[in-house]
Amino acid sequence: MKDSVNMTLLYDYYGQLLTDKQRECFDLYYNQDYSLAEIAAEVGISRQGVHDSIARAETMLRHMEEKLGCRCREEQLQKALALICDAAGQLSQSDDAKTRSLAGDILRAADTIKE
């Protein structure tokens, strides 16, 4: 997975654990596509300070994912849920009414998990 996409996903999970300055620099860099110089001017710190802040934020986000694994678990859950929905969808085409009914129950339960 491209690192910037990975960083953005990790930020979604753990961004609130960063300092205000780290969050601001990270958001401007990854989400608003500002350059380090533009962020430095916006935030009022040196370009090196921006670089250091973003680097610390990236390290913190990676560390949190290593320890907690929320993004990885979510990815695994989504893959398993897709398999469950696919299998239940196939079962819903069965000639057996009981099997179709159970497939419907499975799909409804999967929908509540998706929410």
C-alpha positions in Angstrom: 0.0 0.0 0.0 1.3 3.4 -0.9 2.9 5.0 2.2 0.8 8.2 2.0 -2.4 6.3 1.9 -1.2 4.1 4.8 -0.3 7.2 6.8 -3.7 8.7 6.2 -5.4 5.6 7.3 -3.3 5.4 10.5 -4.1 9.0 11.1 -7.8 8.2 11.0 -7.3 5.6 13.7 -4.7 7.3 16.0 -4.5 10.9 15.0 -6.1 12.1 18.2 -3.1 10.8 20.1 -0.8 13.3 18.3 -0.1 16.8 19.6 -2.0 19.7 18.2 1.0 20.8 16.2 1.7 17.3 14.9 -2.0 17.0 13.8 -1.9 20.4 12.1 1.3 19.7 10.2 0.2 16.2 9.3 -3.1 17.4 8.0 -1.6 20.1 5.9 1.0 17.8 4.5 -1.0 14.7 3.8 -4.6 15.9 3.4 -4.1 19.5 2.0 -0.9 18.7 0.0 1.1 21.6 1.3 4.8 21.7 0.9 7.1 21.8 4.0 7.8 25.5 3.2 4.1 26.3 3.0 3.3 24.5 6.3 6.2 26.4 7.9 4.7 29.7 6.8 1.2 28.7 7.9 2.2 27.3 11.3 5.0 29.8 12.1 7.9 27.3 12.6 10.9 26.5 10.6 10.8 24.1 7.6 13.0 21.7 9.7 10.6 22.0 12.6 7.7 21.0 10.2 9.8 18.1 8.9 10.6 16.9 12.4 7.0 17.3 13.6 5.7 15.2 10.6 8.4 12.6 11.1 7.5 12.2 14.8 3.9 12.0 14.0 4.6 9.2 11.4 6.7 7.3 13.9 4.0 7.6 16.5 1.3 6.4 14.2 3.3 3.4 13.0 4.2 2.6 16.6 0.5 2.7 17.7 -0.5 0.4 14.8 2.3 -2.0 15.8 1.1 -2.1 19.4 -2.7 -2.0 18.8 -3.2 -3.2 15.2 -6.6 -1.5 14.8 -6.2 -0.7 11.0 -4.9 -4.3 10.3 -7.9 -5.8 12.3 -10.3 -3.6 10.4 -8.8 -4.7 7.1 -9.1 -8.3 8.1 -12.7 -7.8 9.2 -13.7 -6.2 5.9 -12.1 -9.1 4.0 -13.9 -11.7 6.1 -17.2 -9.8 5.9 -16.9 -9.7 2.1 -16.4 -13.5 2.0 -19.4 -14.0 4.3 -21.6 -11.8 2.2 -20.5 -13.5 -1.0 -21.2 -16.9 0.4 -24.5 -15.9 1.9 -25.4 -14.3 -1.5 -24.8 -17.6 -3.2 -26.8 -19.5 -0.6 -29.7 -17.1 -1.1 -30.0 -18.5 -4.6 -30.7 -22.0 -3.2 -33.9 -23.9 -4.1 -34.3 -24.7 -0.4 -36.5 -22.2 1.5 -34.7 -22.8 4.8 -31.3 -22.1 3.3 -32.6 -18.9 1.6 -34.0 -17.8 4.9 -30.7 -18.4 6.8 -28.8 -16.7 4.0 -31.0 -13.6 4.5 -30.4 -13.7 8.2 -26.6 -13.8 7.6 -26.8 -10.9 5.1 -28.8 -8.8 7.6 -26.3 -9.5 10.3 -23.5 -8.6 8.0 -25.2 -5.3 7.2 -25.3 -4.4 10.9 -21.6 -5.1 11.2 -20.9 -2.9 8.2 -22.5 0.0 9.9 
